[in-house]
């Protein structure tokens, strides 16, 4: 549902999951080659779904960067995949 002011969505939870996100190798996420470390990109929900379904050993070497300003590690990704509002 959109409000009449600036066409903003009134569903903050849905917007949270629709933000753009990228999956990166943890060891390259903050380095000089940050932009070349991107393995996958899409909505935050899709990236959480993708990483949470990976084997633990593979998942432990990755982070999700959401909308360019926040990184989620493996533990946080698994917690996100279990949230009640996760569109899984």
C-alpha positions in Angstrom: 0.0 0.0 0.0 1.3 3.5 -0.9 0.7 6.7 1.0 -0.3 9.7 -0.9 2.7 11.7 0.1 5.7 11.0 -2.2 4.3 7.5 -3.0 6.1 5.9 0.0 5.3 2.4 1.0 3.6 2.1 4.4 5.1 -1.5 4.8 8.5 -0.9 6.3 9.1 -4.7 6.7 8.6 -5.4 3.0 10.8 -2.5 2.0 13.6 -3.8 4.3 13.6 -7.1 2.5 13.4 -5.5 -1.0 16.6 -3.4 -0.4 19.5 -4.2 -2.8 22.2 -6.4 -1.4 25.3 -8.2 -2.5 27.0 -11.4 -1.3 30.8 -10.9 -0.9 33.7 -13.0 0.3 34.3 -12.0 3.9 38.1 -11.6 3.4 37.6 -9.2 0.5 34.6 -7.3 1.8 36.5 -4.3 3.2 39.6 -4.4 1.0 40.8 -2.6 -2.0 39.1 -5.0 -4.3 35.7 -4.7 -2.6 33.8 -4.2 -5.8 35.4 -7.2 -7.5 34.5 -9.4 -4.5 30.8 -9.5 -5.4 29.6 -13.0 -5.9 25.8 -12.5 -6.1 23.4 -9.5 -6.0 19.7 -9.0 -5.7 17.2 -8.2 -3.1 18.2 -8.6 0.6 15.6 -11.4 1.0 17.0 -13.3 -2.0 20.6 -13.0 -0.7 19.6 -14.2 2.8 17.7 -17.1 1.2 20.7 -18.0 -1.0 23.3 -17.8 1.7 21.2 -19.5 4.4 20.7 -22.5 2.1 24.5 -23.0 1.5 26.5 -25.5 3.5 27.9 -24.1 6.7 31.5 -24.2 5.6 30.8 -22.2 2.5 28.5 -19.8 4.3 31.1 -19.0 6.9 33.3 -17.3 4.4 30.7 -14.9 3.2 28.9 -11.7 4.2 25.9 -9.9 2.8 26.2 -6.1 2.3 22.8 -4.5 2.4 22.2 -1.2 0.5 26.0 -0.5 0.7 26.0 0.4 4.4 25.6 -2.7 6.6 27.3 -6.1 6.5 25.7 -9.2 7.9 27.9 -12.1 8.9 26.9 -15.8 8.8 25.2 -15.9 12.3 23.1 -12.8 11.5 22.2 -14.2 8.1 20.8 -17.4 9.7 19.0 -15.4 12.3 17.4 -13.3 9.5 16.3 -16.4 7.7 14.3 -17.5 10.8 12.5 -14.1 11.4 8.7 -14.2 11.3 8.6 -11.5 8.6 11.2 -13.2 6.3 9.5 -13.7 2.9 11.5 -16.9 2.6 
